[in-house]
């Protein structure tokens, strides 16, 4: 099976930079995704890493180190609207299913 | 449709009743996933379809839970003889294919068993 660990809560001030870490255990790693979920809303896709390194999408970047089974989501120039839950999700290729397995989520609270 | 559509949005049922939750994925999306999400937790995998074939049902909690996708489009998750512990948000997601990186989630069905 798969397991993921991420902090339960992170707080930061508007304009700052915050990093949300994710460590995972899986037998057939295929890729790591990040999703954002606002209260009462559905998870929405942010980014995906299959290879080591940094992927940048606007204010958000995601990093992966497969050798360390570790990734992080970096949010820059924080805005109040970034207050949400952030989930890392690992895709495992074992059995050919590639099913995303989600972590428990990190609640990001942005203060003015 | 423009996005993944789930119905009903809210369902209150009495313990022991059967419920059917519907998911209409994005047109053309081959892969369809059902998840259950408790408050403050991440989505928990239930089952997965590729076209009409149920590829993996290892996440279904017990045999009261079943799912189908007979024509490779709309899917139904059925819970028989509901129990209070079944109360949760049930979410459906779809993607173009099983290796596509992005899954699109619906707004979910909030099930309350009383």
Interface residues (C-beta under 8 A of the other chain):
Chain A: X30 X31 X33 X41 X42 X43 X44 X45 X48 X50 X87 X89 X95 X96 X97 X98 X99 X100 X101 X102 X103 X104 X105 X107
Chain B: X33 X35 X40 X41 X42 X43 X44 X45 X48 X55 X56 X91 X93 X98 X99 X101 X102 X103 X104 X105 X106 X107 X108
